[in-house]
């Protein structure tokens, strides 16, 4: 939009300057032509005043120093016999004779204008005088003036373009910042507001509109959270009963050992599902952004089941995320599990903290990379639809891990996205813990307080490897 506005401003100004320049040129051309014609007429009158008749012959009287007779002139008798001509160049003789033969009039030959006037002796016509005036000085002055006008137009246009670009940029900069913050708040913090008051101009009107949209979005999300928490709460009792039945059957049933092992697996799966339900309840209960978490430590712990042939490399900063530790574990579990499933032998965990946009929050970003098939560009968003499995999917997965990870991340004010490339690349983003709040934010995912600068899951902050033995 900024480019279009600047281009429109420059185009309108250029058209206006072009019209002004053309009008200036027409006026200047007319004024110079009028001035030249007046000077030539004055010289013609002065020349005829110097012609006298002596014994029936035309005589041209000389008046040295008189500027009126300095111009070039030709004198002809009634029979067009040349009586006097200017010394030197004869290139205009033929044109002067032709003009004199047609009676009084003017004619332009190259850069010279000729004017013929009759010579009268009383009431008798006795001859013709042709005077000449060089138009070169007028043409030169006209070209200089038009060139200066064009140069001035270019300078004005360039200055106006720079000024328009700066003014439009200054006017649209708050809009761009508000758009970025509204996008960020809509995805991660819908309860935030601009709070600029009633609409007074375009900026405050936009802020009021965005505040209204955020209010409706927050209400919708609260309703969705309420429904989700109610469903999760209703699931707790059946899951508890199912676990009790499975444990009782495994403990007292005299059946075969394979049956007891199967019941033990059922108990483990129920425990995992119960943990998911409790995490959802905790997230929707408003504790998603309480506590602090070392994402590298949590991701490294989740990569523990890697086989002996898989090398997990760890690198990044000492940045700490503002998130419930249990919620962070649930986010990272499916992401790291996917990396372990599709990796051919190498997984990279990389943590960084990009600079925060003006007016928006700082974030911590954890990238989980593997040397598997990766994600196609057309499925970068589809993989977050429940039940969708990517083109490189193998095994019996249900396609629910990444959707759940993104949902939990957004509840915590973050997000999960995939980077389409020829390898697995998933990025988890969470709010960064402010430096002033490090001492009071609580324990990390392992229950230990975090120092402002320390180790990450046993790894140096500059990088390292975890030897995964399974």
C-alpha positions, 0 to 999 in steps of 0.5 A, spaced: 500 500 500 505 504 501 508 503 494 501 504 491 500 511 495 507 514 493 506 512 486 500 515 485 502 521 489 508 521 484 504 520 478 499 526 479 505 531 481 508 529 475 502 530 470 501 537 474 508 539 473 508 536 465 502 541 464 505 547 468 511 546 463 507 545 457 503 552 459 510 555 461 513 553 454 507 556 450 507 562 454 514 563 453 514 561 446 509 566 444 512 572 448 519 571 444 515 571 438 512 577 439 518 580 442 522 578 435 516 580 431 516 587 434 523 588 434 523 586 426 518 591 425 521 597 428 528 595 424 523 595 418 521 602 419 528 605 421 530 602 414 525 605 410 526 612 413 533 612 410 531 610 403 531 617 399 529 618 391 535 622 388 534 623 380 529 618 380 534 613 383 533 610 390 539 612 395 540 608 402 543 614 406 548 611 411 547 613 419 553 610 422 552 608 430 544 608 429 542 601 431 536 601 427 540 600 421 545 595 423 540 589 421 541 586 415 537 589 409 536 589 402 533 594 397 530 593 391 527 598 386 520 597 383 523 593 377 526 588 383 533 591 381 537 590 387 540 597 389 543 595 396 545 588 399 548 587 406 556 585 405 558 578 406 554 572 406 549 571 400 545 565 402 539 569 403 539 574 397 534 569 393 530 568 399 530 576 400 528 577 392 522 572 392 519 575 399 520 582 395 517 580 389 510 578 393 509 585 396 510 586 404 510 580 408 514 576 413 518 569 411 522 565 416 529 562 413 532 557 418 534 561 424 533 568 420 526 571 419 525 576 413 520 582 413 519 586 406 516 593 407 514 598 401 518 604 400 513 610 398 515 617 395 509 621 397 503 616 394 508 613 389 511 606 390 518 607 389 521 600 391 521 594 397 526 594 403 527 587 406 530 586 413 533 580 417 533 578 424 537 572 427 532 568 431 538 564 434 538 568 441 531 567 442 531 560 440 537 559 445 533 563 450 527 558 449 531 552 450 535 554 456 528 556 460 525 550 458 531 545 460 531 549 466 524 548 467 524 540 466 530 540 471 526 544 476 520 539 475 525 533 476 528 535 482 521 537 485 518 530 483 524 527 486 524 531 493 516 530 493 517 522 492 522 522 498 517 526 502 511 522 500 515 516 501 517 518 508 510 521 510 506 515 507 511 511 511 510 515 518 502 514 517 502 507 515 507 505 520 502 505 526 497 501 522 503 496 520 504 495 528 497 494 530 496 489 524 502 485 527 500 486 534 493 484 532 495 478 528 499 476 534 494 477 539 489 474 535 493 467 535 496 467 542 493 473 547 486 475 545 484 478 551 489 484 549 486 490 547 489 497 544 485 501 548 485 508 544 478 510 546 473 512 542 474 513 534 477 520 533 481 519 526 483 513 522 488 510 527 483 510 533 477 507 528 482 501 526 484 500 533 476 500 536 475 495 530 480 491 532 478 491 539 471 489 537 474 483 533 479 481 539 473 481 544 468 477 539 474 472 538 476 472 546 468 470 547 468 465 542 475 462 545 472 462 552 466 458 550 470 453 546 475 452 552 468 451 557 466 446 552 473 442 552 474 443 559 467 440 560 468 434 556 475 433 559 472 433 566 466 428 564 472 423 561 475 423 568 470 418 571 470 413 566 477 413 565 478 412 572 473 406 572 477 403 566 483 403 570 481 400 576 477 395 572 484 393 568 488 393 574 483 389 578 483 384 572 490 384 572 491 383 579 486 377 581 484 374 574 488 367 574 488 368 566 494 367 562 500 372 562 499 375 555 492 377 558 495 380 564 501 384 559 495 386 555 491 389 561 498 392 563 498 396 557 491 398 557 493 401 564 499 405 561 494 407 555 489 410 560 494 413 564 497 417 558 490 419 556 488 421 563 494 425 563 492 429 556 485 430 560 488 433 566 493 437 561 487 440 558 483 442 564 489 445 567 490 449 560 483 451 560 483 453 567 488 459 566 494 456 568 497 455 561 502 461 562 504 460 569 511 457 571 517 457 567 520 451 562 527 449 559 524 447 552 531 444 551 531 440 557 524 437 556 525 436 548 531 432 550 528 428 555 522 426 550 528 424 546 530 419 551 527 413 547 531 414 541 535 407 539 542 407 539 543 408 532 540 415 533 544 421 535 540 427 538 544 434 537 542 440 542 544 447 541 541 454 542 541 459 548 539 459 555 532 463 554 527 460 558 519 460 556 513 462 560 509 456 560 506 450 565 511 445 565 506 439 564 503 443 558 510 444 555 511 436 556 505 435 552 506 439 546 513 436 545 511 429 546 508 428 539 513 433 536 519 429 538 515 422 537 514 424 530 522 426 529 524 419 532 519 415 528 521 418 521 528 420 523 534 416 519 539 417 524 539 424 526 535 429 530 537 436 532 534 440 537 535 448 536 533 453 541 533 461 540 530 467 542 528 472 536 528 479 537 521 482 539 517 486 534 515 493 536 509 493 541 509 485 541 512 480 546 518 476 546 518 469 544 522 463 545 523 458 539 525 451 539 526 447 532 526 440 532 529 437 525 530 430 523 533 427 517 526 424 515 522 425 509 519 432 511 513 436 509 510 438 502 509 445 502 501 444 500 501 440 507 504 445 511 497 447 514 493 440 513 498 436 518 494 440 523 487 438 522 485 432 526 486 425 523 490 428 517 497 424 516 502 427 511 505 424 505 511 421 508 507 418 514 508 410 516 505 406 522 499 406 525 498 413 527 492 417 528 494 424 526 492 427 532 499 429 535 501 435 531 494 438 532 494 437 539 501 440 540 498 446 536 492 447 540 496 446 547 501 451 544 496 456 542 493 456 549 499 458 552 500 464 548 505 460 543 504 456 536 507 450 532 508 450 525 512 446 520 517 448 515 516 445 508 523 442 506 526 436 504 527 434 512 523 434 518 522 441 521 517 443 526 518 449 530 514 450 537 514 458 539 512 460 546 512 466 550 519 468 553 520 469 560 522 476 562 529 477 565 526 481 571 521 475 573 526 469 573 527 469 580 519 468 582 517 464 576 517 457 579 520 451 578 522 448 571 519 441 568 524 437 572 522 441 579 528 445 579 529 452 579 532 455 573 538 460 574 539 466 569 544 462 565 546 455 566 546 448 563 540 446 558 538 438 560 545 437 562 548 440 555 552 446 554 548 452 552 553 452 546 551 445 543 552 438 544 550 431 543 545 426 547 547 419 546 541 415 546 541 408 548 534 406 548 
